[in-house]
């Protein structure tokens, strides 16, 4: 456990036992860990009789590859999320800004006398709630949700386990970044009935044919800069809006996992056009540079080896910002 971890499991469990109306929020453009964690905890509360809604600011619908996780139809569109809730739970979200248009629910809930529980494993977490389960050494937010369910005495059924396994397998890179405890947690989820092959295909390996020409176009723009990132090497690519429009969000978000395999580069960066002059940036590192600090200097955040931010300008201006941020980022021991 990190020395900066903040883990108040007894108080968090107490809030959940008393809750009868709960909103669970994932970050914008949710991944399997964010949405899976929200849906797993949401199902447990739903089974206890609470009114439960799970949401995120964008996109307008659950990404296709993650729809199989919502066994109870708990997702509601962002415009149907009430202004405040008795209990608001923010999952895998290091700052209110990552909630997008739903960020105001944090202050509104606290102003109305409600509680805000933050469950997260990002090193850049701002501790913006009233109760926190934050540990940046946890492999995934799903690990913290599993511990919280244990604190509550919730029995794992297959839908809950499926949601947690989705977060675990994706945030550990297919268990490449795993500890013995990670595999013990995975074993518990498999024992609850998860089909790992089927789930991995649904959320990781299943792509439409349009993914191939999209990937071909994007990879043609990839460039290697051996001298960048403090001499450790930077590889980067750009996904323009017109190219992104040919595929799902899942394919666009997965580009960084392709270019990060470049042997000569410590850091991989992908700029994804969100609107004219606006870019979502994904950082990945192998182990020498803390990209969470680079992303934080640009208004974002994340993990030491995986982070993101939003920048404005042209693609070249954005890359110039990225290069400067990486030159100033701390090295990892």
C-alpha contacts under 8 A as a table, 3 or more apart, distances in Angstrom:
res1	aa1	res2	aa2	distance
1	X	5	X	6.61
1	X	135	X	6.68
1	X	136	X	7.88
1	X	137	X	5.84
1	X	138	X	7.51
2	X	5	X	5.07
2	X	135	X	6.25
2	X	136	X	6.41
2	X	137	X	5.77
4	X	135	X	7.36
5	X	133	X	7.88
5	X	134	X	5.57
5	X	135	X	4.45
5	X	136	X	6.77
6	X	132	X	6.05
6	X	133	X	5.75
6	X	134	X	5.14
6	X	135	X	6.42
7	X	132	X	6.08
7	X	133	X	4.39
7	X	134	X	5.95
7	X	135	X	7.20
8	X	11	X	5.64
8	X	12	X	6.15
8	X	131	X	7.03
8	X	132	X	6.23
8	X	133	X	6.00
9	X	12	X	5.03
9	X	13	X	5.93
9	X	133	X	6.90
9	X	148	X	6.38
9	X	151	X	6.95
10	X	13	X	5.21
10	X	14	X	6.14
10	X	151	X	7.26
11	X	14	X	4.94
11	X	15	X	6.35
11	X	131	X	7.49
12	X	15	X	5.20
12	X	16	X	6.47
12	X	117	X	7.09
12	X	131	X	6.63
12	X	132	X	7.61
12	X	133	X	7.80
12	X	148	X	7.73
13	X	16	X	5.09
13	X	17	X	6.20
13	X	148	X	6.69
13	X	151	X	6.43
13	X	152	X	5.79
14	X	17	X	5.18
14	X	18	X	6.44
15	X	18	X	5.37
15	X	19	X	6.05
15	X	87	X	7.73
16	X	19	X	5.07
16	X	45	X	7.31
17	X	152	X	7.65
19	X	22	X	6.66
19	X	50	X	6.65
19	X	86	X	7.20
19	X	87	X	6.65
20	X	49	X	7.11
20	X	50	X	4.25
20	X	51	X	5.90
20	X	86	X	7.80
21	X	50	X	5.61
21	X	51	X	4.70
21	X	52	X	6.13
21	X	85	X	6.63
21	X	86	X	5.93
21	X	87	X	6.64
22	X	50	X	7.07
22	X	51	X	6.19
22	X	52	X	5.02
22	X	53	X	6.56
22	X	85	X	6.24
22	X	86	X	6.45
22	X	87	X	5.00
22	X	88	X	5.95
22	X	89	X	7.49
23	X	52	X	6.00
23	X	53	X	5.05
23	X	54	X	6.01
23	X	55	X	7.72
23	X	81	X	7.66
23	X	85	X	6.37
23	X	87	X	6.50
23	X	88	X	4.97
23	X	89	X	6.22
24	X	38	X	5.93
24	X	42	X	7.04
24	X	52	X	7.65
24	X	53	X	6.25
24	X	54	X	4.78
24	X	55	X	6.46
24	X	88	X	5.96
24	X	89	X	4.65
24	X	90	X	5.94
24	X	91	X	7.30
25	X	38	X	6.87
25	X	54	X	5.88
25	X	55	X	5.13
25	X	56	X	5.54
25	X	88	X	7.63
25	X	89	X	6.17
25	X	90	X	4.90
25	X	91	X	6.19
25	X	99	X	7.49
26	X	30	X	6.16
26	X	34	X	5.33
26	X	35	X	5.87
26	X	38	X	6.69
26	X	54	X	7.83
26	X	55	X	6.46
26	X	56	X	5.22
26	X	90	X	6.16
26	X	91	X	5.32
26	X	92	X	6.53
26	X	93	X	6.59
26	X	99	X	6.96
27	X	30	X	5.48
27	X	34	X	6.80
27	X	56	X	5.98
27	X	57	X	7.35
27	X	91	X	7.38
27	X	92	X	6.84
27	X	93	X	5.49
27	X	98	X	5.34
27	X	99	X	4.86
27	X	100	X	7.47
28	X	56	X	5.77
28	X	57	X	5.48
28	X	58	X	5.16
28	X	59	X	7.26
28	X	98	X	6.15
28	X	99	X	5.71
28	X	100	X	6.17
29	X	56	X	7.68
29	X	57	X	7.88
29	X	58	X	5.66
29	X	59	X	6.11
29	X	249	X	7.91
30	X	33	X	7.83
30	X	34	X	5.67
30	X	35	X	5.89
30	X	56	X	7.38
31	X	34	X	5.47
31	X	35	X	6.19
31	X	36	X	7.99
31	X	167	X	7.94
32	X	35	X	5.43
32	X	36	X	5.26
32	X	37	X	7.88
32	X	66	X	6.77
32	X	163	X	7.78
32	X	166	X	5.63
32	X	167	X	4.90
32	X	170	X	6.80
32	X	203	X	7.65
33	X	36	X	5.16
33	X	37	X	5.72
33	X	92	X	7.20
33	X	140	X	6.66
33	X	141	X	6.33
33	X	142	X	6.15
33	X	164	X	7.37
33	X	166	X	6.55
33	X	167	X	3.51
33	X	168	X	6.82
33	X	170	X	7.15
33	X	171	X	6.69
34	X	37	X	5.43
34	X	38	X	6.34
34	X	91	X	5.93
34	X	92	X	5.11
34	X	93	X	7.77
34	X	141	X	7.16
34	X	142	X	7.98
34	X	167	X	7.18
35	X	38	X	5.06
35	X	39	X	6.05
35	X	66	X	7.94
35	X	163	X	7.97
36	X	39	X	5.17
36	X	40	X	5.96
36	X	69	X	6.66
36	X	142	X	7.37
36	X	163	X	4.30
36	X	164	X	5.79
36	X	166	X	6.43
36	X	167	X	5.87
37	X	40	X	5.22
37	X	41	X	6.22
37	X	91	X	6.89
37	X	141	X	6.61
37	X	142	X	5.14
37	X	145	X	6.39
37	X	163	X	6.45
37	X	164	X	6.00
37	X	167	X	6.89
38	X	41	X	5.41
38	X	42	X	5.81
38	X	54	X	6.65
38	X	91	X	6.34
39	X	42	X	4.78
39	X	43	X	5.92
39	X	54	X	6.83
39	X	69	X	7.23
39	X	70	X	6.41
39	X	74	X	7.31
39	X	160	X	7.58
39	X	163	X	6.72
40	X	43	X	5.29
40	X	44	X	6.50
40	X	145	X	7.89
40	X	159	X	7.45
40	X	160	X	4.63
40	X	161	X	7.41
40	X	163	X	5.58
40	X	164	X	6.53
41	X	44	X	5.18
41	X	45	X	6.37
41	X	145	X	6.80
41	X	149	X	7.49
41	X	160	X	7.66
42	X	45	X	5.18
42	X	46	X	6.00
42	X	52	X	6.25
42	X	53	X	7.39
42	X	54	X	7.08
42	X	74	X	7.44
43	X	46	X	4.89
43	X	47	X	6.07
43	X	72	X	6.99
43	X	74	X	7.92
43	X	160	X	6.88
44	X	47	X	5.24
44	X	48	X	6.52
44	X	149	X	7.86
44	X	154	X	7.03
44	X	160	X	7.60
45	X	48	X	5.01
45	X	49	X	6.65
45	X	50	X	5.68
45	X	51	X	7.98
45	X	52	X	7.09
46	X	49	X	5.21
46	X	50	X	5.05
46	X	51	X	6.39
46	X	52	X	5.95
47	X	50	X	7.34
52	X	74	X	6.63
53	X	74	X	5.26
53	X	75	X	5.93
53	X	76	X	6.15
53	X	81	X	7.67
54	X	74	X	5.55
54	X	75	X	4.61
54	X	76	X	6.05
55	X	75	X	5.54
55	X	76	X	5.53
55	X	77	X	6.17
55	X	78	X	6.00
55	X	81	X	7.39
56	X	59	X	7.68
56	X	77	X	7.41
56	X	78	X	5.99
56	X	99	X	6.85
56	X	102	X	7.27
57	X	60	X	7.27
57	X	77	X	7.84
57	X	78	X	5.33
57	X	99	X	6.32
57	X	100	X	5.64
57	X	101	X	5.64
57	X	102	X	5.84
58	X	61	X	7.51
58	X	78	X	7.69
58	X	100	X	7.65
59	X	62	X	7.19
59	X	63	X	7.75
60	X	77	X	6.32
60	X	78	X	7.36
61	X	77	X	7.01
62	X	66	X	6.62
62	X	67	X	6.00
62	X	75	X	7.77
63	X	66	X	5.51
63	X	67	X	6.45
63	X	248	X	7.89
63	X	249	X	7.03
63	X	250	X	7.18
64	X	67	X	5.40
65	X	68	X	7.27
65	X	202	X	5.78
65	X	203	X	4.88
65	X	204	X	7.82
65	X	206	X	7.98
65	X	250	X	7.34
66	X	69	X	5.70
66	X	70	X	7.80
66	X	202	X	7.71
66	X	203	X	6.21
67	X	70	X	5.84
68	X	71	X	6.78
69	X	159	X	7.08
69	X	162	X	6.94
69	X	163	X	5.69
70	X	73	X	5.42
70	X	74	X	6.53
70	X	75	X	7.28
71	X	74	X	7.90
71	X	159	X	6.50
76	X	80	X	6.27
76	X	81	X	7.04
77	X	80	X	5.51
77	X	81	X	7.01
78	X	81	X	5.43
78	X	102	X	7.19
82	X	85	X	6.93
83	X	104	X	8.00
83	X	105	X	5.81
83	X	108	X	6.57
83	X	109	X	7.44
84	X	88	X	7.68
84	X	105	X	5.67
84	X	106	X	7.74
84	X	108	X	5.51
84	X	109	X	4.39
84	X	112	X	7.06
84	X	114	X	7.70
85	X	88	X	5.82
85	X	109	X	5.68
85	X	114	X	6.34
86	X	109	X	7.07
86	X	113	X	7.55
86	X	114	X	4.57
86	X	115	X	6.43
87	X	109	X	7.63
87	X	114	X	5.70
87	X	115	X	5.01
87	X	116	X	6.01
87	X	117	X	7.43
88	X	106	X	7.34
88	X	109	X	7.03
88	X	114	X	7.54
88	X	115	X	6.26
88	X	116	X	4.80
88	X	117	X	6.23
89	X	116	X	5.77
89	X	117	X	4.69
89	X	118	X	5.85
89	X	119	X	7.39
90	X	93	X	6.19
90	X	116	X	7.44
90	X	117	X	6.30
90	X	118	X	4.91
90	X	119	X	6.25
91	X	118	X	6.11
91	X	119	X	4.92
91	X	120	X	5.75
91	X	141	X	7.17
92	X	119	X	6.28
92	X	120	X	4.43
92	X	121	X	6.57
92	X	122	X	7.26
92	X	141	X	5.77
93	X	96	X	7.27
93	X	98	X	6.14
93	X	99	X	7.18
93	X	118	X	7.75
93	X	119	X	7.73
93	X	120	X	6.20
93	X	122	X	7.68
93	X	125	X	7.47
94	X	98	X	7.09
94	X	120	X	6.66
94	X	121	X	8.00
94	X	122	X	5.97
94	X	123	X	7.97
94	X	124	X	6.01
94	X	125	X	3.92
94	X	126	X	6.07
94	X	127	X	7.71
94	X	301	X	7.51
94	X	302	X	7.30
95	X	98	X	5.66
95	X	99	X	7.53
95	X	125	X	6.07
95	X	126	X	5.74
95	X	127	X	7.80
95	X	128	X	6.91
96	X	99	X	5.34
96	X	100	X	7.47
96	X	103	X	4.95
96	X	104	X	7.86
96	X	106	X	7.22
96	X	128	X	7.44
97	X	100	X	5.59
97	X	103	X	6.00
98	X	103	X	7.47
99	X	102	X	5.34
99	X	103	X	4.91
100	X	103	X	5.63
101	X	104	X	7.20
102	X	105	X	5.69
103	X	106	X	6.00
103	X	107	X	7.99
104	X	107	X	5.71
104	X	108	X	6.17
105	X	108	X	4.96
105	X	109	X	5.81
106	X	109	X	5.42
106	X	110	X	6.50
106	X	116	X	6.77
106	X	129	X	7.64
107	X	110	X	5.22
107	X	111	X	5.96
108	X	111	X	5.04
108	X	112	X	6.15
109	X	112	X	5.16
109	X	113	X	6.48
109	X	114	X	5.03
109	X	115	X	6.74
109	X	116	X	7.17
110	X	113	X	5.10
110	X	114	X	4.99
110	X	115	X	6.01
110	X	116	X	6.94
111	X	114	X	7.28
115	X	129	X	7.64
115	X	130	X	6.03
115	X	131	X	7.51
116	X	129	X	4.83
116	X	130	X	5.21
116	X	131	X	6.33
117	X	129	X	5.63
117	X	130	X	6.20
117	X	131	X	4.83
117	X	132	X	5.73
117	X	133	X	7.64
118	X	127	X	7.43
118	X	128	X	7.52
118	X	129	X	5.67
118	X	130	X	7.89
118	X	131	X	6.41
118	X	132	X	4.89
118	X	133	X	6.06
118	X	134	X	7.18
119	X	132	X	6.19
119	X	133	X	4.71
119	X	134	X	5.70
119	X	141	X	6.71
119	X	144	X	7.05
119	X	145	X	7.48
120	X	125	X	7.37
120	X	133	X	6.47
120	X	134	X	4.90
120	X	135	X	6.73
120	X	136	X	7.65
120	X	140	X	7.93
120	X	141	X	5.24
120	X	144	X	7.56
121	X	125	X	7.69
121	X	134	X	5.55
121	X	135	X	4.90
121	X	136	X	4.31
121	X	137	X	6.80
121	X	138	X	5.74
121	X	139	X	7.36
121	X	140	X	6.22
121	X	141	X	5.51
122	X	125	X	5.51
122	X	134	X	7.65
122	X	135	X	7.29
122	X	136	X	5.12
122	X	301	X	7.92
122	X	302	X	5.27
122	X	303	X	5.29
123	X	135	X	7.69
123	X	136	X	4.89
123	X	292	X	7.45
123	X	301	X	7.93
123	X	302	X	6.25
123	X	303	X	5.51
123	X	304	X	7.09
124	X	292	X	7.05
124	X	296	X	7.55
124	X	301	X	5.49
124	X	302	X	5.70
124	X	303	X	7.15
125	X	134	X	7.57
125	X	302	X	7.99
127	X	132	X	6.83
127	X	134	X	7.98
129	X	132	X	6.45
133	X	144	X	7.13
135	X	138	X	5.65
136	X	139	X	7.90
136	X	303	X	7.63
138	X	141	X	6.99
138	X	143	X	6.55
138	X	144	X	7.20
139	X	143	X	6.79
139	X	168	X	7.29
139	X	171	X	6.75
139	X	172	X	6.33
139	X	177	X	7.58
139	X	178	X	7.19
139	X	182	X	7.56
140	X	143	X	5.43
140	X	144	X	7.30
140	X	167	X	6.54
140	X	168	X	5.89
140	X	171	X	5.77
140	X	172	X	7.35
141	X	144	X	5.27
141	X	145	X	6.39
141	X	167	X	7.40
142	X	145	X	4.95
142	X	146	X	6.08
142	X	164	X	5.20
142	X	165	X	7.70
142	X	167	X	5.65
142	X	168	X	6.21
143	X	146	X	5.14
143	X	147	X	6.41
143	X	164	X	7.61
143	X	168	X	7.22
143	X	185	X	7.71
144	X	147	X	5.10
144	X	148	X	6.20
145	X	148	X	4.92
145	X	149	X	6.13
145	X	164	X	7.94
146	X	149	X	5.12
146	X	150	X	6.27
146	X	164	X	7.36
147	X	150	X	5.00
147	X	151	X	6.27
148	X	151	X	4.93
148	X	152	X	6.31
149	X	152	X	4.95
149	X	153	X	6.12
149	X	154	X	5.27
149	X	155	X	7.89
150	X	153	X	4.91
150	X	154	X	5.97
150	X	155	X	7.85
151	X	154	X	7.79
156	X	160	X	6.17
156	X	161	X	6.08
156	X	189	X	7.61
156	X	192	X	6.19
157	X	160	X	5.59
157	X	161	X	6.08
157	X	192	X	5.68
157	X	193	X	7.45
158	X	161	X	4.99
158	X	162	X	5.84
158	X	189	X	7.79
158	X	192	X	5.32
158	X	193	X	5.09
158	X	194	X	5.94
159	X	162	X	5.06
159	X	163	X	6.38
160	X	163	X	5.32
160	X	164	X	6.43
161	X	164	X	5.13
161	X	165	X	5.95
161	X	189	X	4.96
161	X	190	X	7.54
161	X	192	X	6.34
161	X	193	X	7.54
161	X	194	X	6.51
162	X	165	X	5.13
162	X	166	X	6.14
162	X	189	X	7.19
162	X	194	X	5.51
162	X	199	X	7.68
163	X	166	X	5.25
163	X	167	X	6.66
164	X	167	X	5.24
164	X	168	X	6.21
164	X	189	X	7.57
165	X	168	X	4.91
165	X	169	X	5.93
165	X	186	X	6.62
165	X	189	X	6.42
165	X	194	X	7.71
166	X	169	X	5.50
166	X	170	X	6.22
166	X	199	X	7.25
166	X	200	X	7.60
166	X	203	X	7.57
167	X	170	X	5.47
167	X	171	X	5.97
168	X	171	X	5.49
168	X	172	X	6.08
168	X	175	X	7.85
168	X	186	X	7.62
169	X	172	X	5.55
169	X	173	X	6.33
169	X	174	X	4.86
169	X	175	X	6.01
169	X	200	X	7.96
170	X	173	X	5.24
170	X	174	X	5.88
170	X	175	X	8.00
170	X	204	X	7.93
171	X	174	X	7.59
172	X	175	X	4.74
172	X	176	X	5.89
172	X	177	X	4.81
172	X	178	X	6.20
173	X	176	X	5.36
173	X	177	X	6.37
174	X	177	X	7.79
175	X	178	X	5.09
175	X	182	X	7.91
178	X	181	X	7.83
178	X	182	X	5.53
178	X	183	X	7.19
179	X	182	X	5.10
179	X	183	X	6.80
180	X	183	X	5.36
180	X	184	X	6.36
181	X	184	X	4.93
181	X	185	X	6.16
182	X	185	X	5.18
182	X	186	X	6.21
183	X	186	X	4.85
183	X	187	X	6.02
184	X	187	X	5.05
184	X	188	X	6.46
185	X	188	X	5.23
185	X	189	X	6.51
186	X	189	X	5.09
186	X	190	X	6.19
187	X	190	X	5.08
187	X	191	X	6.08
188	X	191	X	5.07
188	X	192	X	6.38
189	X	192	X	5.07
189	X	193	X	6.93
189	X	194	X	6.28
190	X	193	X	5.31
190	X	194	X	4.76
190	X	195	X	7.02
190	X	196	X	7.42
191	X	194	X	7.16
194	X	199	X	7.75
195	X	198	X	5.59
195	X	199	X	6.15
196	X	199	X	5.16
196	X	200	X	5.93
197	X	200	X	5.30
197	X	201	X	6.22
198	X	201	X	5.25
198	X	202	X	6.29
199	X	202	X	5.11
199	X	203	X	6.28
200	X	203	X	5.40
200	X	204	X	5.37
200	X	205	X	6.51
201	X	204	X	5.45
201	X	205	X	4.51
201	X	206	X	5.45
202	X	205	X	6.51
202	X	206	X	5.70
203	X	206	X	6.89
207	X	210	X	7.96
207	X	211	X	6.29
207	X	251	X	7.36
208	X	211	X	5.71
208	X	247	X	7.77
209	X	212	X	5.80
209	X	213	X	7.77
210	X	213	X	5.76
210	X	214	X	6.27
210	X	246	X	6.66
210	X	247	X	6.19
211	X	214	X	5.11
211	X	215	X	5.94
211	X	247	X	6.25
211	X	251	X	6.41
212	X	215	X	5.15
212	X	216	X	6.15
213	X	216	X	4.90
213	X	217	X	6.19
214	X	217	X	5.24
214	X	218	X	6.26
214	X	243	X	6.32
214	X	244	X	7.54
214	X	246	X	7.17
214	X	247	X	7.43
215	X	218	X	5.14
215	X	219	X	5.90
215	X	255	X	7.33
216	X	219	X	5.31
216	X	220	X	6.20
217	X	220	X	5.30
217	X	221	X	6.97
217	X	243	X	7.84
218	X	221	X	5.34
218	X	222	X	6.78
218	X	237	X	6.51
218	X	238	X	6.37
218	X	239	X	6.02
219	X	222	X	5.00
219	X	237	X	6.75
219	X	259	X	7.85
221	X	237	X	5.72
221	X	238	X	6.60
222	X	235	X	6.91
222	X	236	X	5.46
222	X	237	X	4.29
222	X	238	X	7.25
222	X	259	X	7.98
223	X	235	X	5.63
223	X	236	X	5.55
223	X	237	X	6.56
224	X	233	X	7.31
224	X	234	X	5.91
224	X	235	X	4.42
224	X	236	X	6.71
224	X	264	X	7.99
224	X	265	X	7.35
225	X	228	X	5.53
225	X	233	X	5.69
225	X	234	X	5.10
225	X	235	X	6.15
225	X	265	X	7.82
226	X	231	X	6.31
226	X	232	X	6.55
226	X	233	X	4.01
226	X	234	X	6.12
226	X	264	X	6.93
226	X	265	X	6.72
227	X	230	X	6.87
227	X	231	X	4.37
227	X	232	X	6.75
227	X	233	X	5.66
227	X	234	X	7.65
228	X	231	X	5.15
228	X	232	X	6.59
228	X	233	X	5.13
228	X	234	X	5.54
228	X	323	X	6.72
228	X	326	X	7.95
228	X	327	X	7.50
229	X	232	X	5.42
229	X	233	X	5.45
229	X	234	X	5.82
229	X	266	X	7.48
229	X	267	X	6.98
229	X	289	X	7.96
229	X	323	X	6.71
229	X	326	X	5.20
229	X	327	X	5.50
230	X	233	X	7.40
230	X	326	X	7.16
230	X	327	X	5.32
232	X	264	X	7.91
232	X	265	X	6.27
232	X	266	X	5.41
232	X	267	X	7.75
233	X	264	X	6.20
233	X	265	X	4.06
233	X	266	X	5.30
233	X	267	X	6.43
234	X	265	X	4.90
234	X	266	X	6.21
234	X	267	X	4.92
234	X	268	X	5.84
234	X	269	X	7.50
235	X	259	X	7.12
235	X	260	X	7.56
235	X	262	X	7.32
235	X	265	X	5.83
235	X	267	X	6.42
235	X	268	X	4.89
235	X	269	X	6.38
236	X	259	X	7.47
236	X	268	X	5.67
236	X	269	X	4.67
236	X	270	X	5.55
236	X	271	X	7.86
237	X	259	X	7.90
237	X	269	X	6.67
237	X	270	X	4.99
237	X	271	X	6.49
238	X	270	X	5.69
238	X	271	X	4.81
238	X	272	X	6.08
238	X	273	X	7.95
238	X	315	X	7.48
239	X	243	X	6.36
239	X	244	X	6.30
239	X	252	X	7.43
239	X	270	X	7.31
239	X	271	X	6.09
239	X	272	X	4.73
239	X	273	X	6.25
240	X	243	X	5.38
240	X	244	X	6.15
240	X	272	X	6.16
240	X	273	X	5.09
241	X	244	X	4.98
241	X	245	X	6.06
241	X	272	X	7.38
241	X	273	X	5.16
241	X	274	X	6.58
241	X	275	X	7.26
242	X	245	X	5.20
242	X	246	X	7.17
243	X	246	X	5.73
243	X	247	X	7.80
244	X	247	X	5.82
244	X	248	X	7.51
244	X	249	X	7.74
244	X	252	X	6.26
244	X	272	X	7.99
245	X	248	X	7.47
247	X	251	X	6.29
247	X	252	X	7.27
248	X	251	X	5.56
248	X	252	X	6.80
249	X	252	X	5.22
249	X	253	X	6.17
250	X	253	X	5.25
250	X	254	X	6.16
251	X	254	X	5.11
251	X	255	X	6.67
252	X	255	X	5.65
252	X	272	X	7.62
253	X	256	X	6.83
254	X	257	X	5.46
254	X	258	X	7.04
255	X	258	X	5.32
255	X	259	X	6.66
255	X	270	X	7.33
256	X	259	X	5.33
256	X	260	X	5.88
256	X	268	X	6.75
256	X	269	X	6.65
256	X	270	X	5.84
256	X	282	X	6.92
256	X	283	X	7.76
256	X	284	X	7.39
257	X	260	X	5.31
257	X	261	X	7.10
258	X	261	X	5.98
259	X	262	X	5.86
259	X	268	X	6.46
260	X	265	X	7.75
260	X	267	X	7.15
260	X	268	X	5.04
260	X	284	X	6.72
260	X	285	X	7.72
262	X	265	X	5.82
263	X	266	X	7.84
265	X	268	X	6.88
266	X	285	X	5.56
266	X	286	X	5.45
266	X	287	X	7.42
266	X	288	X	7.04
266	X	289	X	7.62
267	X	283	X	6.98
267	X	284	X	5.60
267	X	285	X	4.43
267	X	286	X	6.72
267	X	289	X	7.73
268	X	283	X	5.85
268	X	284	X	5.12
268	X	285	X	6.41
269	X	281	X	6.86
269	X	282	X	5.53
269	X	283	X	4.74
269	X	284	X	6.50
270	X	281	X	5.70
270	X	282	X	5.29
270	X	283	X	6.95
271	X	279	X	5.85
271	X	280	X	5.83
271	X	281	X	4.68
271	X	282	X	6.74
271	X	315	X	7.32
271	X	318	X	7.97
272	X	279	X	5.26
272	X	280	X	5.08
272	X	281	X	6.27
273	X	276	X	7.17
273	X	277	X	7.57
273	X	278	X	5.95
273	X	279	X	4.51
273	X	280	X	6.40
274	X	278	X	5.53
274	X	279	X	5.47
274	X	280	X	6.53
275	X	278	X	5.09
275	X	279	X	7.22
277	X	312	X	5.30
277	X	313	X	4.66
277	X	314	X	5.67
277	X	315	X	7.93
278	X	310	X	7.09
278	X	311	X	5.97
278	X	312	X	4.58
278	X	313	X	6.43
278	X	314	X	7.95
279	X	310	X	5.58
279	X	311	X	5.35
279	X	312	X	6.15
279	X	313	X	7.96
279	X	315	X	7.74
279	X	318	X	7.76
280	X	308	X	7.29
280	X	309	X	5.98
280	X	310	X	4.52
280	X	311	X	6.61
281	X	308	X	5.30
281	X	309	X	5.28
281	X	310	X	5.89
281	X	311	X	7.37
282	X	306	X	7.53
282	X	307	X	6.07
282	X	308	X	4.57
282	X	309	X	7.00
283	X	291	X	6.45
283	X	295	X	7.64
283	X	305	X	7.63
283	X	306	X	5.54
283	X	307	X	5.09
283	X	308	X	5.71
284	X	291	X	7.04
284	X	305	X	5.47
284	X	306	X	4.58
284	X	307	X	6.67
285	X	288	X	7.19
285	X	289	X	6.50
285	X	290	X	7.54
285	X	291	X	6.67
285	X	304	X	7.84
285	X	305	X	4.70
285	X	306	X	6.50
286	X	289	X	7.76
286	X	305	X	6.58
287	X	290	X	7.74
287	X	305	X	6.58
287	X	332	X	6.82
288	X	331	X	5.60
288	X	332	X	5.09
288	X	333	X	7.38
289	X	304	X	7.57
289	X	305	X	7.49
289	X	326	X	7.83
289	X	329	X	6.62
289	X	330	X	6.19
289	X	331	X	4.57
289	X	332	X	5.59
290	X	293	X	5.86
290	X	294	X	7.05
290	X	303	X	7.96
290	X	304	X	4.58
290	X	305	X	6.18
290	X	329	X	6.12
290	X	330	X	5.73
290	X	331	X	5.93
290	X	332	X	6.10
291	X	294	X	4.84
291	X	295	X	6.08
291	X	302	X	7.97
291	X	303	X	7.28
291	X	304	X	5.38
291	X	305	X	5.82
291	X	306	X	6.55
291	X	307	X	6.15
291	X	326	X	7.16
291	X	329	X	6.76
292	X	295	X	5.12
292	X	296	X	5.99
292	X	300	X	7.96
292	X	301	X	5.08
292	X	302	X	4.98
292	X	303	X	5.18
292	X	304	X	4.79
292	X	305	X	6.94
292	X	306	X	6.77
292	X	307	X	5.20
292	X	308	X	7.56
293	X	296	X	4.87
293	X	297	X	6.16
293	X	301	X	6.80
293	X	304	X	7.47
293	X	329	X	5.82
293	X	330	X	7.28
294	X	297	X	5.30
294	X	298	X	6.78
294	X	301	X	7.86
294	X	322	X	7.57
294	X	325	X	4.85
294	X	326	X	5.55
294	X	328	X	7.30
294	X	329	X	5.30
295	X	298	X	5.20
295	X	299	X	6.49
295	X	300	X	4.88
295	X	301	X	4.97
295	X	302	X	7.34
295	X	307	X	6.17
295	X	308	X	5.57
295	X	309	X	5.58
295	X	325	X	7.47
296	X	299	X	4.99
296	X	300	X	4.43
296	X	301	X	4.44
296	X	302	X	7.81
296	X	309	X	7.42
297	X	300	X	7.08
297	X	325	X	6.67
298	X	309	X	6.45
298	X	310	X	7.46
298	X	311	X	7.11
298	X	321	X	7.88
298	X	325	X	7.47
299	X	309	X	6.10
299	X	310	X	7.10
300	X	307	X	7.65
300	X	308	X	5.74
300	X	309	X	4.01
300	X	310	X	6.75
301	X	307	X	5.59
301	X	308	X	5.80
301	X	309	X	6.48
302	X	306	X	6.18
302	X	307	X	4.09
302	X	308	X	6.27
303	X	306	X	4.90
303	X	307	X	5.39
304	X	307	X	7.09
311	X	318	X	6.42
312	X	318	X	6.76
313	X	317	X	5.79
313	X	318	X	6.19
314	X	317	X	5.07
314	X	318	X	6.12
315	X	318	X	4.99
315	X	319	X	6.17
316	X	319	X	5.03
316	X	320	X	6.20
317	X	320	X	5.07
317	X	321	X	6.41
318	X	321	X	5.11
318	X	322	X	6.29
319	X	322	X	4.91
319	X	323	X	6.13
320	X	323	X	5.15
320	X	324	X	6.36
321	X	324	X	5.28
321	X	325	X	6.18
322	X	325	X	5.09
322	X	326	X	6.15
323	X	326	X	5.23
323	X	327	X	6.29
324	X	327	X	5.16
324	X	328	X	6.54
325	X	328	X	5.32
325	X	329	X	6.15
326	X	329	X	4.99
